[in-house]
């Protein structure tokens, strides 16, 4: 029998081993990354879309956890789910010195100038999930993110298969300026095109905003007496819409989401959601710590072997797979 303290220590080691085993084949484990902590304390700045999002909040917790393991002090600059607010935060970030920074942009193109300022100052910049700029406008150290197009296609296909290839569907995307949301939409469209029996009723963006999503779905339920399925670009938006559906007695609508956050996995278990797919927040944010340590210590270790682009995918989660996904998140900070 493993007592509580020994079990926690075991799980910390297991989590580290799982993260490194996952990232080693991609080249993230340089000398320091493979052995663990940086020999000297490092200071890193992080920002993601906004801590109102459960995915972003989980990512912050993961970055701080991995920061402690790798001797990195993490300072957070909240994006507030608002491109203008995040720009103010990143301007402040760029006025300080860091060993490395990691950023998920709320809107592509909104942070180019301060990020370029940091790159010019010799600070390694790691992007998470969303691109900071398009068309090689800036050259970051590395990008970590899931295959958003594949995630969008996987959930859409699961919903359409369950419908038997016929029915009415609504997609509620993230912000149109968000490259991850753009690719999820492309994945949705690529599948929909193959099914003439599927009618797309609406594709208005929800912007990760659960209040806005609730308003949208109040309108949809009033306007459309028949909605067979709904695809949401985040679990938070999906569950917000479900509450509206429940209030109107429309819980027969099949719901698919993205992120596979713990509340969504619970919702798959009890039938409120049909499926979700894991956008591995912990792997992305924790991986950014490992990549940042490799970048910051490259001179001491003889160079970094971190790829310029690292795909961090996770599985689709249906009722049959939900228990295993929840266990992986609990044990390995996936």
Secondary structure, DSSP 8 states (H G I E B T S, - for coil): ---HHHHHHHHHHHHHHHHHHHHHTTT---HHHHH-S-SS-EEEEEE-S-TTSHHHHHHHHHHHHHHHHTTEEEEE---TT-HHHHHHHHHHHHTS--SEEEE--SSTTSSHHHHHHHHHTT-EEEEESS-SSSTTSS--SEEEE--HHHHHHHHHHHHHHHHTT-EEEEEE---TT-HHHHHHHHHHHHHHTT-TTEEEEE----TT-HHHHHHHHHHHHHH-S---EEEESSHHHHHHHHHHHHHTT-TTSEEE-SS--HHHHHHHHHTS-SBEEEE-HHHHHHHHHHHHHHHHTHHHHT-----SEEE-EEEEE-TTTHHHHHHHHHHH--
